[in-house]
Amino acid sequence: MSQYDHIVDRQRLRLEAEEWSKQIKSLHIHQCKSMWYDDRPQDTDDGSVTDIQYNSGIVVRHKNGKVIHTFGKPKKGASLIDSYRRHT
């Protein structure tokens, strides 16, 4: 059955990468209007926001306990696996 080893390894790696992508990479509570990903500076006009960056590449912005915006698109497929390999 060694002819299928590479397929099984690739699937295992994909599942690991998908689980890793859900983990938090950074957490930032701020009132800045100049974040590298931010195209909504008005969100901080009346107080701070909480930005949570995930390993998948997205940043989810919270304000007053509610999600108000998601920046970026999550990595998928080969791009996600490549990112997982580089960071683990």
N, CA, C and O atoms as a GROMACS GRO file, in nm:
protein
  352
    1MET      N    1   0.081  -0.120   0.000
    1MET     CA    2   0.000   0.000   0.000
    1MET      C    3   0.085   0.126   0.000
    1MET      O    4   0.032   0.236   0.011
    2SER      N    5   0.214   0.113  -0.012
    2SER     CA    6   0.301   0.230  -0.010
    2SER      C    7   0.278   0.322  -0.129
    2SER      O    8   0.324   0.436  -0.130
    3GLN      N    9   0.207   0.273  -0.229
    3GLN     CA   10   0.178   0.358  -0.345
    3GLN      C   11   0.085   0.474  -0.310
    3GLN      O   12   0.077   0.571  -0.384
    4TYR      N   13   0.015   0.464  -0.197
    4TYR     CA   14  -0.078   0.568  -0.155
    4TYR      C   15  -0.024   0.654  -0.040
    4TYR      O   16  -0.093   0.743   0.009
    5ASP      N   17   0.096   0.626   0.002
    5ASP     CA   18   0.154   0.699   0.115
    5ASP      C   19   0.153   0.850   0.092
    5ASP      O   20   0.118   0.926   0.182
    6HIS      N   21   0.192   0.895  -0.025
    6HIS     CA   22   0.198   1.038  -0.052
    6HIS      C   23   0.059   1.103  -0.047
    6HIS      O   24   0.045   1.218  -0.006
    7ILE      N   25  -0.042   1.030  -0.088
    7ILE     CA   26  -0.179   1.082  -0.084
    7ILE      C   27  -0.226   1.095   0.061
    7ILE      O   28  -0.287   1.195   0.099
    8VAL      N   29  -0.197   0.994   0.141
    8VAL     CA   30  -0.234   0.996   0.282
    8VAL      C   31  -0.158   1.107   0.354
    8VAL      O   32  -0.216   1.179   0.436
    9ASP      N   33  -0.029   1.122   0.326
    9ASP     CA   34   0.051   1.228   0.388
    9ASP      C   35  -0.001   1.366   0.350
    9ASP      O   36  -0.007   1.455   0.435
   10ARG      N   37  -0.039   1.384   0.226
   10ARG     CA   38  -0.091   1.513   0.180
   10ARG      C   39  -0.223   1.545   0.251
   10ARG      O   40  -0.246   1.660   0.291
   11GLN      N   41  -0.309   1.448   0.267
   11GLN     CA   42  -0.436   1.468   0.336
   11GLN      C   43  -0.413   1.501   0.484
   11GLN      O   44  -0.477   1.590   0.539
   12ARG      N   45  -0.321   1.429   0.546
   12ARG     CA   46  -0.288   1.456   0.686
   12ARG      C   47  -0.237   1.598   0.702
   12ARG      O   48  -0.277   1.669   0.795
   13LEU      N   49  -0.149   1.639   0.613
   13LEU     CA   50  -0.094   1.774   0.616
   13LEU      C   51  -0.204   1.879   0.595
   13LEU      O   52  -0.204   1.982   0.662
   14ARG      N   53  -0.295   1.853   0.504
   14ARG     CA   54  -0.406   1.946   0.478
   14ARG      C   55  -0.494   1.963   0.602
   14ARG      O   56  -0.533   2.074   0.637
   15LEU      N   57  -0.524   1.851   0.668
   15LEU     CA   58  -0.607   1.857   0.789
   15LEU      C   59  -0.536   1.932   0.902
   15LEU      O   60  -0.598   2.011   0.974
   16GLU      N   61  -0.406   1.908   0.917
   16GLU     CA   62  -0.328   1.981   1.017
   16GLU      C   63  -0.327   2.131   0.987
   16GLU      O   64  -0.343   2.213   1.077
   17ALA      N   65  -0.307   2.166   0.861
   17ALA     CA   66  -0.303   2.306   0.820
   17ALA      C   67  -0.438   2.374   0.844
   17ALA      O   68  -0.442   2.489   0.888
   18GLU      N   69  -0.546   2.307   0.816
   18GLU     CA   70  -0.679   2.364   0.839
   18GLU      C   71  -0.702   2.390   0.987
   18GLU      O   72  -0.760   2.493   1.023
   19GLU      N   73  -0.659   2.299   1.071
   19GLU     CA   74  -0.674   2.319   1.216
   19GLU      C   75  -0.585   2.435   1.262
   19GLU      O   76  -0.628   2.517   1.343
   20TRP      N   77  -0.462   2.441   1.213
   20TRP     CA   78  -0.368   2.548   1.247
   20TRP      C   79  -0.422   2.684   1.205
   20TRP      O   80  -0.403   2.783   1.276
   21SER      N   81  -0.491   2.690   1.091
   21SER     CA   82  -0.541   2.817   1.038
   21SER      C   83  -0.644   2.882   1.129
   21SER      O   84  -0.665   3.004   1.122
   22LYS      N   85  -0.708   2.805   1.215
   22LYS     CA   86  -0.810   2.858   1.305
   22LYS      C   87  -0.750   2.920   1.432
   22LYS      O   88  -0.822   2.984   1.509
   23GLN      N   89  -0.621   2.901   1.453
   23GLN     CA   90  -0.556   2.952   1.573
   23GLN      C   91  -0.523   3.100   1.559
   23GLN      O   92  -0.498   3.149   1.449
   24ILE      N   93  -0.523   3.169   1.672
   24ILE     CA   94  -0.493   3.312   1.674
   24ILE      C   95  -0.344   3.335   1.657
   24ILE      O   96  -0.262   3.274   1.725
   25LYS      N   97  -0.311   3.425   1.565
   25LYS     CA   98  -0.172   3.464   1.542
   25LYS      C   99  -0.137   3.587   1.626
   25LYS      O  100  -0.029   3.594   1.683
   26SER      N  101  -0.230   3.684   1.634
   26SER     CA  102  -0.206   3.802   1.716
   26SER      C  103  -0.339   3.865   1.757
   26SER      O  104  -0.443   3.844   1.695
   27LEU      N  105  -0.331   3.942   1.864
   27LEU     CA  106  -0.447   4.011   1.919
   27LEU      C  107  -0.402   4.154   1.946
   27LEU      O  108  -0.300   4.177   2.010
   28HIS      N  109  -0.480   4.250   1.896
   28HIS     CA  110  -0.440   4.390   1.907
   28HIS      C  111  -0.562   4.474   1.942
   28HIS      O  112  -0.658   4.480   1.866
   29ILE      N  113  -0.556   4.540   2.057
   29ILE     CA  114  -0.660   4.634   2.098
   29ILE      C  115  -0.604   4.773   2.078
   29ILE      O  116  -0.499   4.806   2.134
   30HIS      N  117  -0.672   4.855   1.998
   30HIS     CA  118  -0.611   4.983   1.962
   30HIS      C  119  -0.715   5.086   1.918
   30HIS      O  120  -0.834   5.056   1.904
   31GLN      N  121  -0.664   5.208   1.896
   31GLN     CA  122  -0.742   5.317   1.839
   31GLN      C  123  -0.669   5.374   1.717
   31GLN      O  124  -0.697   5.486   1.676
   32CYS      N  125  -0.578   5.298   1.661
   32CYS     CA  126  -0.498   5.343   1.546
   32CYS      C  127  -0.584   5.350   1.420
   32CYS      O  128  -0.682   5.277   1.405
   33LYS      N  129  -0.546   5.439   1.332
   33LYS     CA  130  -0.615   5.452   1.204
   33LYS      C  131  -0.523   5.413   1.088
   33LYS      O  132  -0.556   5.435   0.972
   34SER      N  133  -0.409   5.355   1.121
   34SER     CA  134  -0.310   5.329   1.017
   34SER      C  135  -0.258   5.186   1.017
   34SER      O  136  -0.140   5.163   0.988
   35MET      N  137  -0.341   5.091   1.048
   35MET     CA  138  -0.298   4.952   1.045
   35MET      C  139  -0.277   4.910   0.899
   35MET      O  140  -0.347   4.960   0.810
   36TRP      N  141  -0.185   4.821   0.873
   36TRP     CA  142  -0.148   4.783   0.736
   36TRP      C  143  -0.266   4.725   0.658
   36TRP      O  144  -0.269   4.735   0.535
   37TYR      N  145  -0.360   4.665   0.725
   37TYR     CA  146  -0.472   4.599   0.659
   37TYR      C  147  -0.600   4.684   0.663
   37TYR      O  148  -0.700   4.648   0.601
   38ASP      N  149  -0.596   4.795   0.735
   38ASP     CA  150  -0.717   4.870   0.768
   38ASP      C  151  -0.764   4.963   0.656
   38ASP      O  152  -0.692   5.054   0.616
   39ASP      N  153  -0.884   4.938   0.608
   39ASP     CA  154  -0.946   5.030   0.513
   39ASP      C  155  -1.074   5.088   0.574
   39ASP      O  156  -1.161   5.140   0.503
   40ARG      N  157  -1.083   5.080   0.707
   40ARG     CA  158  -1.199   5.131   0.780
   40ARG      C  159  -1.152   5.212   0.903
   40ARG      O  160  -1.184   5.174   1.016
   41PRO      N  161  -1.079   5.320   0.883
   41PRO     CA  162  -1.028   5.396   0.998
   41PRO      C  163  -1.139   5.459   1.083
   41PRO      O  164  -1.116   5.492   1.199
   42GLN      N  165  -1.257   5.475   1.027
   42GLN     CA  166  -1.368   5.534   1.101
   42GLN      C  167  -1.413   5.447   1.218
   42GLN      O  168  -1.482   5.496   1.308
   43ASP      N  169  -1.376   5.321   1.218
   43ASP     CA  170  -1.418   5.232   1.328
   43ASP      C  171  -1.362   5.277   1.462
   43ASP      O  172  -1.421   5.246   1.566
   44THR      N  173  -1.250   5.348   1.462
   44THR     CA  174  -1.187   5.390   1.588
   44THR      C  175  -1.220   5.534   1.626
   44THR      O  176  -1.162   5.586   1.721
   45ASP      N  177  -1.311   5.598   1.556
   45ASP     CA  178  -1.346   5.737   1.587
   45ASP      C  179  -1.401   5.754   1.728
   45ASP      O  180  -1.372   5.855   1.793
   46ASP      N  181  -1.477   5.659   1.775
   46ASP     CA  182  -1.541   5.673   1.907
   46ASP      C  183  -1.498   5.564   2.005
   46ASP      O  184  -1.578   5.522   2.089
   47GLY      N  185  -1.376   5.519   1.996
   47GLY     CA  186  -1.325   5.421   2.091
   47GLY      C  187  -1.238   5.316   2.026
   47GLY      O  188  -1.214   5.318   1.905
   48SER      N  189  -1.190   5.226   2.108
   48SER     CA  190  -1.096   5.125   2.059
   48SER      C  191  -1.168   5.006   1.995
   48SER      O  192  -1.287   4.983   2.016
   49VAL      N  193  -1.092   4.931   1.918
   49VAL     CA  194  -1.140   4.808   1.856
   49VAL      C  195  -1.043   4.696   1.892
   49VAL      O  196  -0.929   4.721   1.932
   50THR      N  197  -1.088   4.574   1.878
   50THR     CA  198  -1.004   4.457   1.899
   50THR      C  199  -0.991   4.385   1.766
   50THR      O  200  -1.091   4.341   1.709
   51ASP      N  201  -0.867   4.374   1.718
   51ASP     CA  202  -0.840   4.304   1.593
   51ASP      C  203  -0.771   4.172   1.625
   51ASP      O  204  -0.668   4.169   1.692
   52ILE      N  205  -0.830   4.064   1.578
   52ILE     CA  206  -0.774   3.930   1.599
   52ILE      C  207  -0.728   3.878   1.464
   52ILE      O  208  -0.808   3.860   1.372
   53GLN      N  209  -0.598   3.852   1.453
   53GLN     CA  210  -0.542   3.798   1.330
   53GLN      C  211  -0.526   3.647   1.348
   53GLN      O  212  -0.472   3.601   1.448
   54TYR      N  213  -0.574   3.573   1.250
   54TYR     CA  214  -0.567   3.428   1.254
   54TYR      C  215  -0.459   3.378   1.158
   54TYR      O  216  -0.419   3.449   1.066
   55ASN      N  217  -0.411   3.257   1.182
   55ASN     CA  218  -0.309   3.198   1.095
   55ASN      C  219  -0.357   3.183   0.951
   55ASN      O  220  -0.275   3.171   0.860
   56SER      N  221  -0.486   3.184   0.930
   56SER     CA  222  -0.541   3.171   0.795
   56SER      C  223  -0.518   3.295   0.711
   56SER      O  224  -0.533   3.291   0.588
   57GLY      N  225  -0.481   3.406   0.776
   57GLY     CA  226  -0.456   3.529   0.703
   57GLY      C  227  -0.563   3.634   0.720
   57GLY      O  228  -0.546   3.747   0.672
   58ILE      N  229  -0.672   3.602   0.785
   58ILE     CA  230  -0.778   3.701   0.802
   58ILE      C  231  -0.760   3.776   0.934
   58ILE      O  232  -0.696   3.727   1.027
   59VAL      N  233  -0.818   3.895   0.940
   59VAL     CA  234  -0.821   3.976   1.062
   59VAL      C  235  -0.969   4.006   1.089
   59VAL      O  236  -1.039   4.060   1.004
   60VAL      N  237  -1.014   3.970   1.208
   60VAL     CA  238  -1.154   3.992   1.246
   60VAL      C  239  -1.157   4.106   1.347
   60VAL      O  240  -1.092   4.100   1.451
   61ARG      N  241  -1.233   4.209   1.314
   61ARG     CA  242  -1.243   4.328   1.400
   61ARG      C  243  -1.369   4.319   1.485
   61ARG      O  244  -1.479   4.293   1.436
   62HIS      N  245  -1.349   4.343   1.616
   62HIS     CA  246  -1.458   4.343   1.713
   62HIS      C  247  -1.469   4.482   1.776
   62HIS      O  248  -1.369   4.550   1.797
   63LYS      N  249  -1.590   4.521   1.804
   63LYS     CA  250  -1.613   4.644   1.879
   63LYS      C  251  -1.734   4.622   1.968
   63LYS      O  252  -1.839   4.578   1.922
   64ASN      N  253  -1.716   4.654   2.094
   64ASN     CA  254  -1.824   4.636   2.194
   64ASN      C  255  -1.875   4.493   2.194
   64ASN      O  256  -1.995   4.470   2.208
   65GLY      N  257  -1.786   4.398   2.179
   65GLY     CA  258  -1.823   4.257   2.186
   65GLY      C  259  -1.886   4.199   2.061
   65GLY      O  260  -1.930   4.084   2.062
   66LYS      N  261  -1.892   4.277   1.953
   66LYS     CA  262  -1.954   4.228   1.830
   66LYS      C  263  -1.854   4.235   1.714
   66LYS      O  264  -1.771   4.325   1.708
   67VAL      N  265  -1.864   4.138   1.623
   67VAL     CA  266  -1.782   4.141   1.502
   67VAL      C  267  -1.837   4.248   1.410
   67VAL      O  268  -1.956   4.246   1.375
   68ILE      N  269  -1.751   4.342   1.370
   68ILE     CA  270  -1.799   4.448   1.281
   68ILE      C  271  -1.739   4.439   1.140
   68ILE      O  272  -1.792   4.498   1.046
   69HIS      N  273  -1.628   4.365   1.125
   69HIS     CA  274  -1.569   4.352   0.991
   69HIS      C  275  -1.465   4.241   0.991
   69HIS      O  276  -1.402   4.212   1.092
   70THR      N  277  -1.448   4.180   0.873
   70THR     CA  278  -1.342   4.082   0.851
   70THR      C  279  -1.256   4.130   0.735
   70THR      O  280  -1.307   4.156   0.626
   71PHE      N  281  -1.126   4.144   0.760
   71PHE     CA  282  -1.032   4.188   0.658
   71PHE      C  283  -0.966   4.066   0.594
   71PHE      O  284  -0.931   3.970   0.663
   72GLY      N  285  -0.948   4.070   0.464
   72GLY     CA  286  -0.876   3.966   0.393
   72GLY      C  287  -0.962   3.844   0.362
   72GLY      O  288  -1.080   3.837   0.397
   73LYS      N  289  -0.898   3.750   0.296
   73LYS     CA  290  -0.962   3.623   0.262
   73LYS      C  291  -0.874   3.512   0.318
   73LYS      O  292  -0.752   3.520   0.311
   74PRO      N  293  -0.936   3.408   0.373
   74PRO     CA  294  -0.856   3.300   0.430
   74PRO      C  295  -0.780   3.222   0.322
   74PRO      O  296  -0.829   3.200   0.212
   75LYS      N  297  -0.658   3.183   0.358
   75LYS     CA  298  -0.580   3.099   0.267
   75LYS      C  299  -0.643   2.962   0.260
   75LYS      O  300  -0.700   2.912   0.357
   76LYS      N  301  -0.633   2.902   0.143
   76LYS     CA  302  -0.690   2.768   0.122
   76LYS      C  303  -0.595   2.687   0.035
   76LYS      O  304  -0.508   2.742  -0.031
   77GLY      N  305  -0.613   2.558   0.037
   77GLY     CA  306  -0.539   2.469  -0.052
   77GLY      C  307  -0.389   2.476  -0.035
   77GLY      O  308  -0.339   2.477   0.077
   78ALA      N  309  -0.318   2.482  -0.147
   78ALA     CA  310  -0.171   2.480  -0.147
   78ALA      C  311  -0.114   2.601  -0.074
   78ALA      O  312  -0.011   2.589  -0.007
   79SER      N  313  -0.179   2.716  -0.087
   79SER     CA  314  -0.132   2.836  -0.019
   79SER      C  315  -0.134   2.818   0.133
   79SER      O  316  -0.041   2.859   0.202
   80LEU      N  317  -0.239   2.759   0.184
   80LEU     CA  318  -0.251   2.733   0.327
   80LEU      C  319  -0.146   2.632   0.372
   80LEU      O  320  -0.082   2.652   0.476
   81ILE      N  321  -0.128   2.527   0.298
   81ILE     CA  322  -0.029   2.424   0.334
   81ILE      C  323   0.112   2.483   0.332
   81ILE      O  324   0.192   2.454   0.421
   82ASP      N  325   0.143   2.566   0.233
   82ASP     CA  326   0.275   2.630   0.227
   82ASP      C  327   0.298   2.719   0.348
   82ASP      O  328   0.406   2.718   0.406
   83SER      N  329   0.198   2.797   0.386
   83SER     CA  330   0.208   2.884   0.501
   83SER      C  331   0.226   2.802   0.630
   83SER      O  332   0.306   2.838   0.717
   84TYR      N  333   0.152   2.695   0.641
   84TYR     CA  334   0.163   2.606   0.758
   84TYR      C  335   0.304   2.548   0.768
   84TYR      O  336   0.362   2.544   0.876
   85ARG      N  337   0.358   2.504   0.658
   85ARG     CA  338   0.494   2.446   0.658
   85ARG      C  339   0.598   2.550   0.697
   85ARG      O  340   0.693   2.517   0.768
   86ARG      N  341   0.581   2.675   0.653
   86ARG     CA  342   0.678   2.779   0.685
   86ARG      C  343   0.675   2.818   0.832
   86ARG      O  344   0.777   2.857   0.888
   87HIS      N  345   0.558   2.808   0.895
   87HIS     CA  346   0.542   2.858   1.031
   87HIS      C  347   0.540   2.749   1.140
   87HIS      O  348   0.522   2.780   1.258
   88THR      N  349   0.557   2.624   1.100
   88THR     CA  350   0.559   2.519   1.203
   88THR      C  351   0.686   2.439   1.194
   88THR      O  352   0.707   2.346   1.272
   0.00000   0.00000   0.00000
